[in-house]
Amino acid sequence: MTYVDGFIVAVPKKNMAQYRKMAKRAGKVWREHGAINYVESVADDAPMGKVTSFPRSVKMKPDETVIFSWVTYKSRADRNRILKKVMADPRLQMDNKNMPFDGKRMIYGGFKVFLDI
């Protein structure tokens, strides 16, 4: 059964070029290690909700935008195997000072696909 990891982060607009560079490298690494698909998208129509919303979920600041990303795998077992390799890959090793976003406000999780039309 297909498995998906989803991510939501707030990225300062001034860091978007750095984020794109990091995302391109990350996508390459994920795919090399076996992910089916790697997608990064920037908010285009994600208004601030009164109670909940993508911007509220990551405590978006006025000078930031929301990034919604996902990685697709053949199965959860594949995801676990691939993620272990990705996390150990030196091309993705960054310290908090070099991150183009605040990792403490990242939301992520793994999901079983139950419908794919």
N, C-alpha and C positions, 0 to 999 in steps of 0.2 A: 504494500500500500504506500502511495506517495506520501512524503513527509516534507514539511516546510518549516524553516526557521524564519521568524519575522522580527524586524527591528524598527524602532522609531527613535530618532534623535533630533535634538535641536542644534542647528549649526549656525554660528554667527555668519551673516552674509559676507563679511570681509574674508572669511575662511573657506568660501565655497571652492575656489580654485584648488586649494590644498586638499579639501575633502574629496573633490573629483579625482585628483591624482591618487589619493589613498584608496578610494573606492575602485578605481580601475585596476590597481595592483591587487586589491583583495579579491575582486572578481576573477582575475586570472589565476590566483592561487587556489581559490575554491574550485574552479573548473578543472585545474590540473590535478587536484586531489580527488575528483570524481563527482562533484555536484552537477546536477542536470542543468540548472539555470541559476543565474545570479542577477538580480534586478535592483537598481537604485532609482528612486523617484523623489522629486522635490515638490512640495506643496504648491498647488496652483489654485485650488478652490477648497481650502480647509479653514473656514472661519472660526474665530474664537467662540466657543459655546458658552452658554450661561452656567452650565453645570459640568458638562464633559465635552471634550473635543480633542483632536490631535494636538493642537497647540497647548491646551491645558495639561494634557497627559505628560508632557515633557517640560512643563513650566517655561514655555517659550517666552523669551524677552523681546522687546520691540525691534531690536537689531538682528534677530535671528529668523530662520526659516525652519520648517519641519522636513525631515527626510524620512521616507517610508521605504524600507528595503526588505527583500526576502530572497532566500536561497532554497532551491528545490532539490530534493534527493529522491532516490528510488524507494527508500524505506527508512525507518528510524534506525535500524541497524547500520545502514550505509551512512546515515547522518552521524551516528556516534563514531564510526570509524574515520570518516572524513574530517569531522570537527577536531578530533584528536590531532590529526596531521596538520590541519590549518593552524591550530593554536600553537603548535610547535614550530611552524615555518618561520625562519628568521626574517623573511621579507615583510612580515606583518608585526614584528616586534617594535613597539613604540612605548616611550615612557609618557606619563601624563602631561609633561610639559610640551610634547610635540603633537599631541592630539588636536585635531581641528574642531573638536566639540567636547563638551563636558560629559564624560562617560558615566558619571553618577546619575545623570538624568536620562540615560538610555533605557528604553523598555525593550525587552526581547522575550522570546519564548518559542517553543517547538509545538507544531500542530500536525495532527493527522488529517489528511485530506479525506473528506467524506463525499464530496461532489466536485467533479471536474468535467464540465460540459463543453 
